């Protein structure tokens, strides 16, 4: 008994992937060795609705396989459509659905209704994402740890309730260091003036987008406990400094994206004012407070809903009209104010904890000021089908987000380059993203490998023990050296090469470009060691690789908005094409630890001659389009098809 459907092949499903509302999709099923089925059907279900069945008539025979086919018009309303197949045979009912990994592609046969159905994402015809963002290279900055723009190293803000640290010291990581209670109030003095002063450095690196962790007034060093959305934290600067940053950056071709923390505020804020430090009457102080409806009290004032039980982070009531008007829809709403002041977009913290209506209203507010502003969500899973709090999320149907932090790709990159998965599974994970995400979102995904929440890529690539298996004290003193460090550098720069050549917007966490190490929060948030760069990246190899791979990314739109086609996936060697207009690039990556020779067939793409542009010039020429490529361990090569006269190498 042989049944097959492959959601990634045009023969079986056309067109491929996510589609616009009202699109006709042709589905095919190949059947053999089951006799003549009395019925073959596709079973489809719109999200939240009942299943419907449609007969699939026999169309033709192909090499002994009977081909059944039908076309189905997708709904006019955006949403997800799920499907599988059922056959009535002499042996009873037979089913065919998505594979057990739920990744799309070739599915699995069963004698019971399948556990996993195939997914079709149906999105709004008018869904667009900012073009400037798709072609960018982003850089994430945790402001307090990046650079102090004051020449004398003094701290801004005149706060007396903080612990001032030396720039070369390690962030505190346990309660006793703060005096018995973990307060996250140790500061190092980084500020917006420091970011301004380092703009030439970022420009030279090839950066065109800066994503800033929160910069609004707050008690903590991380600023996710917002105290006042209307005010830049005095330790970082003021509104004029922010405007100067945006203006100066824009003059250099760099845009600024802000971190929006709208699911909760700080208990020490002008809205809640639990500590009474603000002049306002906060919700904690009085039920007559103008902010009382913003929060969820079970028993006022001391029992209230907070983010993950952290009482310093009272959760907001997103249904509050007053809160939404202040933040999203009013003429001077917060999301509008900072776009008018020069920001080019928002990254939304814990967006899956914000209800859909709230995110839709936020998009309307932001886009009413600047339709080209970008909206990025923090989502750790496949954002196309995520459910949270009993609500199917609609991030990429056209009315909410432009992008998300691409943690699924991050995980795939780490697992592949660490040798945990082979090239075939790596490709399956990448193709699942391509299959489920609308094209406007697919080219806008924020492809980060380190962030303020996870271990630095250098630490992970050196096979450091899992943070779940070791103590904070162990993490604090851990440093790679010797062979482990060499291995980490090889792997991390290979990850970088893939990050810069795969679809989406690559994002570098400050310091990764010099090889900084560190476990997760707070060890990934150490200060940028400007005076010790040569001690960390001794031979300059990491810096050189970053510059070259960013230069490669920036030299052609093929690497940003170009077509993506896998052409090789054997063992731990992976190859793919990026194509845009008449430009074609073959990217080959050996993610294994031994040298390999790959036989790569690119005949169907018409590539008979190509030249390596990432190392010593090497030209491959084959009239039949089959090329043999020698790959050293943990290495990446990029070849450009010679279909034009100008060949730029890096």
C-alpha positions as CSV (number, residue, x, y, z in Angstrom):
1,X,0.0,0.0,0.0
2,X,1.6,3.2,-1.2
3,X,0.0,6.7,-0.7
4,X,1.8,10.0,-1.1
5,X,1.2,13.7,-0.9
6,X,4.0,16.3,-0.6
7,X,2.8,19.7,0.4
8,X,6.1,21.2,-0.9
9,X,6.0,19.9,-4.4
10,X,4.0,21.8,-7.0
11,X,2.8,18.5,-8.5
12,X,0.9,17.7,-5.3
13,X,-0.1,21.2,-4.1
14,X,-0.2,24.3,-6.2
15,X,0.5,27.1,-5.4
16,X,3.0,26.3,-2.6
17,X,2.7,27.6,0.9
18,X,0.6,30.4,2.3
19,X,-1.9,32.0,-0.1
20,X,-4.0,35.1,-0.3
21,X,-7.7,35.0,0.4
22,X,-9.8,33.4,-2.4
23,X,-6.9,31.6,-4.1
24,X,-7.7,28.3,-5.8
25,X,-5.4,25.5,-4.7
26,X,-5.0,22.2,-6.6
27,X,-4.4,19.2,-4.4
28,X,-3.2,15.8,-5.7
29,X,-2.8,12.4,-4.1
30,X,-0.8,9.5,-5.5
31,X,-2.2,6.0,-4.7
32,X,-1.0,2.5,-5.6
33,X,-1.3,-1.1,-4.3
34,X,-4.6,-0.5,-2.7
35,X,-6.8,-1.8,-5.5
36,X,-9.4,0.6,-6.7
37,X,-10.7,2.8,-3.9
38,X,-14.4,3.3,-3.9
39,X,-13.8,6.9,-2.8
40,X,-10.9,9.3,-2.4
41,X,-11.6,12.5,-0.6
42,X,-9.8,15.6,0.8
43,X,-11.1,16.5,4.3
44,X,-10.8,20.2,5.1
45,X,-11.5,22.4,8.0
46,X,-11.3,26.1,8.5
47,X,-10.1,27.0,12.0
48,X,-12.9,26.7,14.5
49,X,-15.4,25.1,12.0
50,X,-16.6,21.7,11.1
51,X,-14.9,19.4,8.6
52,X,-16.1,19.3,5.0
53,X,-15.3,16.5,2.5
54,X,-14.7,16.8,-1.2
55,X,-14.3,14.0,-3.6
56,X,-11.1,13.7,-5.6
57,X,-11.7,12.1,-9.0
58,X,-9.1,9.9,-10.7
59,X,-7.2,12.0,-13.3
60,X,-4.4,9.8,-14.8
61,X,-1.9,7.0,-14.2
62,X,1.8,7.7,-13.7
63,X,4.2,4.8,-13.6
64,X,1.6,2.6,-11.9
65,X,0.4,5.2,-9.5
66,X,-3.1,6.5,-9.7
67,X,-3.3,10.3,-9.4
68,X,-6.4,11.8,-7.8
69,X,-6.9,15.6,-7.9
70,X,-9.3,18.4,-7.0
71,X,-9.2,22.2,-6.7
72,X,-10.5,24.1,-3.7
73,X,-11.1,27.8,-3.4
74,X,-9.7,29.1,-0.2
75,X,-11.9,31.3,2.1
76,X,-12.4,35.0,1.5
77,X,-11.7,35.6,5.2
78,X,-8.1,35.2,6.5
79,X,-7.4,32.2,8.7
80,X,-5.9,28.7,8.8
81,X,-7.2,25.8,6.7
82,X,-6.4,22.3,7.7
83,X,-6.6,19.2,5.5
84,X,-5.9,15.5,5.2
85,X,-7.1,12.7,2.9
86,X,-9.3,9.7,3.4
87,X,-9.7,6.6,1.1
88,X,-12.4,4.0,1.2
89,X,-10.7,0.7,0.2
90,X,-11.4,-3.0,0.3
91,X,-9.3,-3.1,3.5
92,X,-11.4,-0.4,5.1
93,X,-10.8,3.3,5.7
94,X,-7.2,4.6,5.1
95,X,-6.0,8.1,6.0
96,X,-3.1,10.3,5.0
97,X,-2.1,13.4,6.9
98,X,0.9,15.4,8.0
99,X,4.0,13.7,9.4
100,X,4.5,13.1,13.1
101,X,6.9,16.1,13.3
102,X,4.1,18.3,11.9
103,X,6.6,19.9,9.5
104,X,4.8,19.5,6.2
105,X,6.2,17.9,3.1
106,X,5.8,14.1,2.8
107,X,3.1,12.9,5.2
108,X,2.1,9.6,6.8
109,X,-0.5,6.9,6.3
110,X,-2.7,5.6,9.1
111,X,-5.8,3.6,9.7
112,X,-7.3,6.2,12.0
113,X,-7.9,9.9,11.4
114,X,-4.5,11.5,11.5
115,X,-3.1,13.3,14.6
116,X,-1.7,16.0,12.4
117,X,-3.3,17.8,9.5
118,X,-1.6,19.8,6.8
119,X,-1.8,23.6,7.2
120,X,-2.6,26.3,4.6
121,X,-2.2,29.9,5.9
122,X,-4.7,32.2,4.1
123,X,-3.9,35.8,4.5
124,X,-5.3,39.2,3.6
125,X,-4.8,40.3,0.0
126,X,-3.6,43.7,1.1
127,X,-1.0,42.4,3.6
128,X,2.3,44.3,3.2
129,X,5.4,44.6,5.3
130,X,8.1,47.4,5.1
131,X,10.5,46.9,2.2
132,X,13.3,48.8,4.0
133,X,13.3,46.3,6.8
134,X,13.5,43.2,4.6
135,X,16.8,44.4,3.1
136,X,18.4,45.4,6.4
137,X,20.9,44.0,8.9
138,X,19.9,44.6,12.5
139,X,21.9,45.0,15.7
140,X,20.4,44.6,19.2
141,X,21.6,46.9,22.0
142,X,21.1,46.6,25.7
143,X,21.7,50.2,26.4
144,X,23.1,50.1,29.9
145,X,25.8,47.7,28.8
146,X,26.8,49.1,25.4
147,X,28.7,52.3,25.8
148,X,28.9,55.3,28.1
149,X,28.9,58.5,26.0
150,X,30.2,60.7,28.8
151,X,33.9,61.2,28.4
152,X,34.5,61.1,32.2
153,X,32.5,57.9,32.5
154,X,30.0,59.5,34.9
155,X,26.4,58.2,35.3
156,X,23.4,60.1,34.2
157,X,20.2,60.4,36.2
158,X,21.5,61.3,39.7
159,X,19.9,58.2,41.2
160,X,20.9,57.2,44.7
161,X,19.0,53.9,44.8
162,X,21.2,52.0,42.4
163,X,24.4,50.1,42.6
164,X,27.1,51.6,40.4
165,X,29.4,49.0,38.8
166,X,32.7,49.2,37.1
167,X,32.6,48.7,33.3
168,X,34.7,45.5,33.5
169,X,32.8,43.9,36.3
170,X,30.2,41.1,35.9
171,X,26.5,41.8,36.4
172,X,25.1,40.6,39.7
173,X,23.2,37.4,39.5
174,X,22.1,36.4,43.0
175,X,20.0,38.0,45.7
176,X,22.7,38.5,48.3
177,X,24.7,40.6,45.9
178,X,21.8,43.1,46.0
179,X,21.5,42.9,49.8
180,X,19.1,40.0,50.1
181,X,16.5,40.7,47.4
182,X,17.1,40.4,43.7
183,X,16.4,43.9,42.5
184,X,18.2,44.2,39.1
185,X,19.4,47.7,40.1
186,X,23.1,47.3,39.3
187,X,24.0,49.7,36.5
188,X,27.1,50.2,34.4
189,X,26.4,53.6,32.8
190,X,25.6,52.9,29.2
191,X,23.4,55.6,27.6
192,X,21.9,56.9,24.3
193,X,24.8,59.3,23.9
194,X,27.0,56.2,23.8
195,X,24.9,54.7,21.1
196,X,25.2,57.9,19.1
197,X,29.0,57.9,19.4
198,X,29.2,54.3,18.2
199,X,27.0,54.9,15.1
200,X,30.1,55.1,12.9
201,X,31.3,51.7,14.2
202,X,27.9,50.2,13.4
203,X,27.7,51.9,10.0
204,X,31.2,50.5,9.2
205,X,30.0,47.0,10.3
206,X,27.2,47.2,7.8
207,X,24.3,47.7,10.2
208,X,21.1,49.4,9.0
209,X,18.7,48.7,11.8
210,X,19.2,49.1,15.6
211,X,16.8,47.4,18.0
212,X,17.0,48.9,21.5
213,X,15.9,47.1,24.6
214,X,13.5,49.2,26.6
215,X,14.6,52.8,27.2
216,X,11.6,54.3,29.0
217,X,11.9,55.4,32.6
218,X,11.9,52.4,35.0
219,X,13.5,51.2,38.2
220,X,15.5,48.2,36.9
221,X,18.5,48.0,34.6
222,X,16.5,46.0,32.0
223,X,13.6,48.5,31.9
224,X,10.9,45.9,31.4
225,X,9.2,47.3,34.4
226,X,8.1,50.5,32.8
227,X,7.6,53.5,35.1
228,X,6.6,56.1,32.5
229,X,6.0,55.5,28.8
230,X,6.2,59.2,28.1
231,X,9.8,59.7,29.3
232,X,13.2,58.4,28.3
233,X,14.9,57.0,31.4
234,X,17.1,59.8,32.8
235,X,20.0,57.4,33.1
236,X,19.9,57.0,29.3
237,X,19.2,60.6,28.3
238,X,16.1,62.5,27.5
239,X,13.7,63.0,24.6
240,X,16.0,65.4,22.8
241,X,18.8,62.9,23.0
242,X,16.5,60.2,21.5
243,X,15.6,62.5,18.7
244,X,19.3,63.2,18.0
245,X,19.9,59.5,18.0
246,X,17.2,58.9,15.4
247,X,18.1,61.8,13.2
248,X,21.9,61.0,13.3
249,X,21.2,57.4,12.6
250,X,18.8,58.1,9.8
251,X,21.4,60.3,8.1
252,X,23.7,57.3,8.1
253,X,21.1,55.0,6.7
254,X,20.3,53.4,10.1
255,X,16.8,53.1,11.6
256,X,15.8,52.7,15.3
257,X,13.3,50.2,16.6
258,X,12.0,50.4,20.2
259,X,11.0,47.7,22.6
260,X,7.3,48.0,23.6
261,X,6.4,46.5,27.0
262,X,2.6,46.8,27.0
263,X,1.5,43.6,28.8
264,X,2.6,44.9,32.2
265,X,4.1,48.0,33.9
266,X,6.3,48.3,36.9
267,X,4.7,48.4,40.4
268,X,7.0,51.3,40.9
269,X,5.4,53.4,38.1
270,X,3.2,56.5,37.8
271,X,0.3,54.2,36.8
272,X,0.5,51.8,39.8
273,X,2.7,53.7,42.2
274,X,3.0,51.0,44.8
275,X,6.1,52.7,46.3
276,X,4.6,56.2,46.2
277,X,7.6,57.6,44.3
278,X,5.6,59.3,41.6
279,X,3.5,62.5,42.0
280,X,0.5,60.7,40.4
281,X,-2.3,58.8,42.3
282,X,-1.7,55.3,41.2
283,X,-4.1,52.3,41.0
284,X,-2.4,50.8,44.1
285,X,-3.1,54.0,46.1
286,X,-6.7,54.7,45.3
287,X,-9.7,53.1,43.5
288,X,-10.4,56.6,42.3
289,X,-7.1,56.7,40.4
290,X,-7.4,57.4,36.7
291,X,-5.3,54.3,36.2
292,X,-7.4,52.0,38.4
293,X,-9.2,50.4,35.4
294,X,-5.8,49.6,33.8
295,X,-5.1,46.7,36.2
296,X,-6.7,43.5,37.5
297,X,-7.3,43.5,41.2
298,X,-8.7,40.4,42.8
299,X,-8.6,42.1,46.2
300,X,-7.5,45.7,46.1
301,X,-4.8,46.8,46.8
302,X,-2.5,43.9,47.6
303,X,-3.8,41.0,45.5
304,X,-3.6,41.7,41.8
305,X,-2.7,39.9,38.6
306,X,1.0,40.2,37.8
307,X,3.3,38.9,35.0
308,X,4.2,35.3,35.9
309,X,3.5,36.0,39.6
310,X,6.1,38.8,39.8
311,X,4.5,41.4,42.0
312,X,6.8,44.1,40.7
313,X,5.2,43.6,37.3
314,X,1.4,44.2,37.6
315,X,-0.4,43.0,34.5
316,X,-2.5,45.5,32.7
317,X,-6.2,45.1,31.7
318,X,-6.0,45.3,27.9
319,X,-9.8,45.6,27.7
320,X,-9.6,49.0,29.5
321,X,-10.6,51.7,26.9
322,X,-8.6,54.3,28.9
323,X,-5.5,52.2,28.7
324,X,-5.8,51.5,25.0
325,X,-6.6,55.1,24.2
326,X,-3.5,56.3,26.2
327,X,-1.3,53.7,24.6
328,X,-2.7,52.9,21.1
329,X,-5.5,55.0,19.6
330,X,-5.5,58.5,21.1
331,X,-4.1,61.4,19.1
332,X,-1.0,61.5,21.3
333,X,-0.9,57.8,22.1
334,X,2.4,56.3,23.2
335,X,2.9,54.1,20.1
336,X,2.4,57.2,17.9
337,X,4.4,59.6,20.0
338,X,7.7,57.8,19.6
339,X,7.2,57.1,15.9
340,X,6.7,60.8,15.5
341,X,9.9,61.4,17.5
342,X,11.9,59.4,15.0
343,X,11.5,55.6,15.8
344,X,10.9,53.4,12.8
345,X,9.0,50.6,14.6
346,X,8.2,48.6,17.6
347,X,9.3,45.2,18.9
348,X,6.5,43.9,21.2
349,X,7.5,42.1,24.3
350,X,5.5,38.9,25.1
351,X,3.1,39.6,22.3
352,X,1.4,36.2,22.9
353,X,0.2,37.6,26.2
354,X,-1.6,40.5,24.4
355,X,-5.1,39.7,23.0
356,X,-5.6,39.8,19.3
357,X,-7.8,42.8,19.3
358,X,-5.1,44.8,21.2
359,X,-2.4,43.9,18.6
360,X,-4.8,44.9,15.8
361,X,-5.5,48.2,17.4
362,X,-1.8,48.8,17.9
363,X,-1.1,48.1,14.3
364,X,-3.8,50.6,13.3
365,X,-2.3,53.3,15.5
366,X,1.3,52.8,14.4
367,X,0.5,52.6,10.7
368,X,-1.7,55.7,10.9
369,X,1.5,57.7,11.7
370,X,3.9,55.8,9.4
371,X,2.7,53.0,7.2
372,X,6.3,51.9,6.8
373,X,7.0,51.5,10.5
374,X,7.7,47.8,11.3
375,X,6.0,45.8,14.1
376,X,7.9,42.8,15.4
377,X,6.5,40.3,18.0
378,X,8.3,38.2,20.5
379,X,7.2,34.7,19.6
380,X,9.2,31.6,20.4
381,X,7.3,29.1,18.3
382,X,5.8,28.9,14.8
383,X,4.0,32.2,14.8
384,X,1.6,31.2,12.0
385,X,-0.3,28.6,14.1
386,X,0.4,29.6,17.7
387,X,-2.4,29.4,20.2
388,X,-2.2,31.1,23.6
389,X,-4.8,31.6,26.3
390,X,-7.4,29.6,24.3
391,X,-7.0,32.0,21.3
392,X,-5.6,31.1,17.9
393,X,-3.2,33.9,17.1
394,X,-3.6,35.9,13.8
395,X,-0.2,37.5,13.7
396,X,0.5,37.0,10.0
397,X,-3.0,37.2,8.5
398,X,-2.5,40.8,7.6
399,X,-3.9,42.9,10.5
400,X,-1.3,42.4,13.2
401,X,2.5,41.9,12.9
402,X,5.1,42.4,10.2
403,X,7.7,40.1,11.8
404,X,8.6,37.9,14.8
405,X,11.8,36.9,16.4
406,X,12.7,33.8,14.5
407,X,13.5,31.4,17.3
408,X,12.5,28.3,15.2
409,X,15.3,29.1,12.8
410,X,17.7,29.8,15.7
411,X,17.0,26.4,17.1
412,X,17.4,24.8,13.7
413,X,20.8,26.5,13.1
414,X,22.1,25.6,16.5
415,X,21.0,21.9,16.3
416,X,22.4,21.5,12.8
417,X,25.8,23.1,13.3
418,X,26.1,21.3,16.7
419,X,25.6,18.0,14.8
420,X,22.3,17.2,16.6
421,X,20.4,17.0,13.4
422,X,21.4,16.2,9.8
423,X,20.9,18.4,6.7
424,X,17.6,16.7,5.8
425,X,15.9,17.6,9.1
426,X,17.5,21.0,9.0
427,X,15.9,21.6,5.6
428,X,12.5,20.2,6.8
429,X,12.5,22.8,9.6
430,X,13.4,25.7,7.3
431,X,10.9,24.6,4.8
432,X,8.2,24.4,7.4
433,X,8.7,28.1,8.1
434,X,8.6,28.9,4.4
435,X,5.5,26.8,3.9
436,X,3.5,28.3,6.8
437,X,4.5,32.0,6.6
438,X,3.0,34.5,4.1
439,X,5.7,35.8,1.8
440,X,5.6,39.4,3.2
441,X,6.3,38.0,6.7
442,X,8.7,35.4,5.6
443,X,11.2,37.9,4.2
444,X,10.8,40.1,7.3
445,X,11.5,37.5,10.0
446,X,14.1,38.7,12.6
447,X,16.7,36.0,12.4
448,X,18.6,36.3,15.7
449,X,20.9,33.7,17.2
450,X,21.6,35.5,20.5
451,X,19.3,37.8,22.4
452,X,19.0,39.3,25.9
453,X,17.1,36.2,27.0
454,X,19.3,33.4,25.8
455,X,22.9,32.2,25.9
456,X,25.4,33.8,23.5
457,X,26.0,31.9,20.4
458,X,29.7,31.5,21.1
459,X,29.0,29.8,24.5
460,X,26.4,27.4,22.9
461,X,28.7,26.5,20.1
462,X,31.5,25.5,22.5
463,X,29.3,22.7,23.9
464,X,28.9,24.4,27.3
465,X,26.8,22.4,29.7
466,X,23.1,23.3,29.6
467,X,22.2,26.1,32.0
468,X,19.5,23.8,33.4
469,X,22.3,21.4,34.6
470,X,24.7,23.8,36.3
471,X,24.5,26.5,39.0
472,X,24.5,30.2,38.5
473,X,27.9,30.3,40.2
474,X,29.2,27.8,37.6
475,X,27.7,30.0,34.8
476,X,29.3,33.1,36.2
477,X,32.8,31.7,36.0
478,X,32.5,29.7,32.9
479,X,34.7,30.6,29.9
480,X,35.6,28.6,26.8
481,X,39.3,28.2,26.0
482,X,41.6,25.9,24.1
483,X,40.0,23.4,21.8
484,X,36.5,24.2,22.9
485,X,37.0,27.9,22.0
486,X,38.4,27.0,18.6
487,X,35.5,24.8,18.0
488,X,33.1,27.5,19.1
489,X,34.6,30.0,16.7
490,X,34.4,27.6,13.8
491,X,30.7,26.8,14.5
492,X,29.6,30.3,15.5
493,X,31.0,31.9,12.3
494,X,29.4,29.1,10.2
495,X,26.1,29.9,11.9
496,X,26.7,33.5,11.0
497,X,27.3,32.6,7.4
498,X,23.9,30.8,7.2
499,X,22.2,33.6,9.2
500,X,23.4,36.1,6.6
501,X,22.4,34.1,3.5
502,X,19.1,32.5,4.6
503,X,15.7,34.3,4.1
504,X,14.9,36.9,6.8
505,X,16.5,39.9,8.5
506,X,19.7,38.9,10.3
507,X,20.1,40.4,13.8
508,X,23.3,40.6,15.8
509,X,23.3,40.9,19.5
510,X,25.9,43.5,20.6
511,X,29.3,41.9,21.1
512,X,28.7,38.7,19.2
513,X,30.7,40.2,16.4
514,X,33.8,40.1,18.6
515,X,33.1,36.7,20.1
516,X,31.7,37.6,23.5
517,X,30.6,34.7,25.7
518,X,28.0,34.2,28.3
519,X,25.1,32.1,29.5
520,X,21.6,33.5,29.6
521,X,20.4,36.5,31.7
522,X,22.3,38.2,33.1
523,X,25.6,36.7,31.8
524,X,24.6,37.5,28.1
525,X,24.1,41.1,29.2
526,X,27.7,41.9,30.1
527,X,29.2,45.2,29.0
528,X,30.8,45.6,25.6
529,X,34.6,45.4,26.3
530,X,35.7,48.2,24.0
531,X,39.2,48.3,25.5
532,X,39.7,44.6,25.4
533,X,38.4,43.6,21.9
534,X,41.9,42.3,20.9
535,X,42.0,40.1,24.0
536,X,38.7,38.5,23.2
537,X,39.1,38.2,19.4
538,X,42.9,37.7,19.5
539,X,43.5,37.2,15.8
540,X,40.6,39.2,14.5
541,X,39.1,36.2,12.9
542,X,35.6,36.6,14.3
543,X,35.4,40.3,13.5
544,X,36.7,39.7,10.0
545,X,34.1,37.0,9.4
546,X,31.3,39.2,10.5
547,X,32.4,42.1,8.3
548,X,32.7,39.9,5.3
549,X,29.4,38.0,5.7
550,X,27.5,41.3,6.4
551,X,29.1,42.7,3.3
552,X,28.0,39.7,1.4
553,X,24.4,40.1,2.7
554,X,24.4,43.7,1.7
555,X,25.8,43.3,-1.8
556,X,22.7,41.7,-3.3
557,X,18.9,41.6,-2.7
558,X,19.2,37.9,-3.6
559,X,20.1,37.3,0.1
560,X,17.2,39.3,1.5
561,X,14.1,39.1,-0.8
562,X,15.4,36.6,-3.3
563,X,14.0,33.1,-4.0
564,X,15.2,30.3,-1.8
565,X,15.6,26.7,-3.1
566,X,17.3,23.8,-1.4
567,X,19.6,21.9,-3.9
568,X,21.6,19.7,-1.6
569,X,20.9,18.0,1.8
570,X,23.0,15.0,2.4
571,X,24.7,14.0,5.7
572,X,25.7,17.3,7.3
573,X,26.2,19.2,4.0
574,X,23.5,21.7,3.0
575,X,23.2,23.7,-0.2
576,X,20.7,26.2,-1.4
577,X,20.2,28.9,-4.1
578,X,19.3,32.5,-3.6
579,X,18.0,34.2,-6.7
580,X,16.9,37.7,-7.5
581,X,16.5,39.0,-11.1
582,X,19.4,37.7,-13.1
583,X,21.6,37.1,-10.0
584,X,22.0,33.6,-8.7
585,X,24.1,32.5,-5.7
586,X,24.8,28.9,-4.5
587,X,25.5,28.7,-0.8
588,X,27.1,25.5,0.4
589,X,27.6,24.7,4.1
590,X,29.4,21.8,5.7
591,X,28.0,21.5,9.2
592,X,30.0,18.4,9.9
593,X,33.4,17.9,11.4
594,X,35.0,16.1,8.4
595,X,35.8,17.2,4.9
596,X,33.2,16.3,2.3
597,X,32.8,16.3,-1.5
598,X,29.3,17.3,-2.7
599,X,27.8,16.5,-6.1
600,X,25.5,19.5,-6.7
601,X,23.0,19.5,-9.5
602,X,21.9,22.9,-10.5
603,X,21.1,22.2,-14.1
604,X,17.4,23.1,-13.8
605,X,18.6,26.6,-12.8
606,X,20.8,26.9,-15.8
607,X,24.0,27.3,-13.8
608,X,26.9,26.0,-15.8
609,X,29.6,28.3,-14.6
610,X,30.1,29.9,-11.2
611,X,32.8,31.5,-9.1
612,X,33.4,31.3,-5.3
613,X,33.3,34.8,-3.8
614,X,33.9,34.0,-0.2
615,X,37.6,32.9,-0.4
616,X,40.3,32.5,-3.0
617,X,38.7,32.8,-6.4
618,X,37.6,29.3,-7.5
619,X,35.6,28.9,-10.7
620,X,33.5,25.8,-11.4
621,X,32.4,25.1,-15.0
622,X,30.2,22.2,-16.1
623,X,28.1,22.1,-19.3
624,X,25.6,19.7,-17.7
625,X,25.1,21.9,-14.6
626,X,26.5,19.2,-12.2
627,X,29.3,20.5,-10.0
628,X,31.6,18.7,-7.6
629,X,32.5,20.9,-4.5
630,X,35.0,20.1,-1.9
631,X,34.0,21.4,1.5
632,X,36.3,21.7,4.5
633,X,34.8,21.0,7.9
634,X,32.5,23.6,9.5
635,X,32.7,25.9,6.6
636,X,30.6,27.9,4.1
637,X,31.2,28.7,0.5
638,X,29.2,31.1,-1.7
639,X,29.3,30.9,-5.5
640,X,28.0,33.4,-7.9
641,X,26.6,32.2,-11.2
642,X,28.5,34.0,-13.9
643,X,25.6,35.4,-15.9
644,X,26.9,38.9,-15.9
645,X,30.3,40.6,-16.4
646,X,30.8,42.1,-13.0
647,X,32.0,39.7,-10.3
648,X,32.4,41.1,-6.8
649,X,34.2,39.1,-4.2
650,X,34.6,39.6,-0.5
